[in-house]
Amino acid sequence: MPHPTLENTAGPLRLDLESLSCLYRSGAVRPADVAGEVLARIAARGDDHVWITLRPAADLLGDAAELVRRWPDPETRPPLYGVPFAVKDNVDVAGLPTTAACPAYSYVPERGAPLVERLLAAGALLVGKTNLDQFATGLSGTRSPYGACESPLLPGLISGGSSSGSAVAVAADLVSFAVGTDTAGSGRVPAALTGTVGVKPSRGLVSTLGVVPACASLDCPSVFARSAADGLAVLSVIAAFEPADPWSRALPVPGPVPPSAYSLRIGVPREPEFFGDTAAEAAFAEAAERLTGLGHRLVPVDLDPFLAAGRLLYEGPWLAERLAAVGDFVARNPGEVHPVTLKVLSGGGALSAVDAFEGLYRLRALDAETRKAWASMDVLAVPTVPTTFTIAEMLESPIERNAILGHYTTFTNLLDLAGISVPAGTTTTGRPHGVTFLGPAGSDELLAGLGATFHTLTGGPAIPVRNTRPTATPVPDARPAAVHTPEARAVLAVVGVHRSGQPLHGRLTSLGATGLGTALTAPLYRLYVLNDGDMPRPGLVRSTSGGVPVEVELYDLSPSALGTLLTQTTPPLGLGTIELADGRAVHGFLCEPYATEQAPDISHHGNWPDYLLSLPRS
């Protein structure tokens, strides 16, 4: 159902961070307007099982008014000023119950988790606490006495879990972002099944103080957002070393989403498993093609040691760690625990100290095996889930199908990896598909850059300009528009034969591209002449040294048009990411370096048309 239009906006209110920032700076809306709109949207959805605790409207509106009083000057406002968010109900918020989706377990903390306190200090507006698979044990969103969450993308489809309510709250445009947790995939599986971005930080980057433990040695708070840029912006607020937290680590705090690196070595499963879902298999193959089109090199990887490590989570001693977290409560109150959760946790009681050490030794051996694979890749790309299920299907076989959902996620924290799940469109059967990019601990920013660039090819938003503040007047792309826009837009930089007046310019105009003028690249590139086809054409190569600014033309076009261009592009050229002099990262035609080894370097001309003018007239 379309959301109503606010009086001072051009369409239904968009809740992404860039749009809200522009609206607040222009004075078009106030935090109270946004809070009121959020409350109206929540009321319109009725009992959707998303929320366990909603804050009273008066409290939310009071906080919104306090933001205006405290920060009247737009130039001094904190980064998340007036941004509505939700928190998974296994994370403490001062004064609100923490239930972990078990009413009998409920308590009211006096202090909030440090990550929540950091969000509030950054100006964010807390709306409420969200549903989850009980004790964060499960990946389906169906193991809660508060009801099963449904994906907003397809009636009857599971939302994924355990951070089910957080994912749906973002997907349904009820909040700008939501806090989740991710031990076995709980921050990525729901993202894939709801069409959102799921940021799974490096272990220890965000403190777990104030988080009900699932597996304390593996737990990670996570972020759900509509874009990688928004997710990383939130992560940069909550990431901090916490001396009082024994699991906290001093890791690099990510900055704004960076331009995606060009020509990464991206590992993909040599023998991917989709459990008979041929539509999901085809969707992942298409995603892999998009990655090669962005200039990356795919490296087939044997996933066996990764998958074997993942199986230890529910077949090894880490199952006992889950029981250690809530075992005393479960022993005293077995009737208060969801029957499937009780069955899973009970298995931990049969494990011995010998089992624990054998599991640790086995993990060390598997970790050594995976390090061999990392020697040949920079990033590992996997399907977030191999297939999907309806709520009814999940209830028929809750444990077996839960294991299938976690096929590509359960090994991540055991092997100390960071990850981000981004939407990859839908399968031919209409079900959502997501791709997860994984990297070693500390690679959070790199992964977000890759995820953001990939997401633009599947309908995601353009990557915002880095290191600049939004203008006081909303730019057209940042104004509120219909929540369900026909397509997001992409910006493409062209160097030569697609420029105006050049032989292939008609391909752009036939695809509906609109010119945005000229721009200069960052001084990171060299320009060459390629004489390997029917016509001379330029080859733009990112240089490790001696790069210069090169003039390009910019065009606005749809992601589907960008995909069409990708199919028309042949090696050694491909679509990649070009960094502009003003800090933006845009799509563009780049050349493989091998093709320029014998090619004339024309970088001193600064652009392709000037080079053509320098040629002798025949």
Protein Blocks (a to p, Z undefined) as FASTA:
>chain_A
ZZdddfkbcbdcdfbfklmmmmmmnomacfklmmmmmmmmmmmnmpnhlafbdcdfklmm
mmmmmmmmmmmplklpcfkgoiacdddfkbccehiaceklpaklpccdfbdcfklmmmmm
nopacfbdcdddehhiajkopacfkbpaddfkbghiaebiaklmlmmmmmnopafbdcdd
dfkopmmmmmmmnopacddddehkaccehiacfblmlgccddddfbfklmmmmmmmmgcc
dfklmkbccdddddddddddehiacdddfbaceehpaklmmmmmmmmmmmmmnopacddd
dfklmmmmmmmmmmmmklmmmmmmmmmmmmmmmmlpcfklmmmmmmmmmpcfklmmmmmm
mmmmmmmmmmmmmmmcfbdcddfbfbdcdfklmmmmmmlmmmmmmmmmmmmmmnopacdd
ddebjafkopacdddddddehilmmmmmmmmmmmmmnopacdddehiacdfbdcfklpcc
dfbafbdcdddddfklmmghiaklmmmmmnopacebjcdddffbccddddfbfbdcdddd
ddfehpacdddddddddfklmmmmmmmpccfbdcdddddfkopacddddddfklmmmgcc
fklnopaklmmmmpccZZ
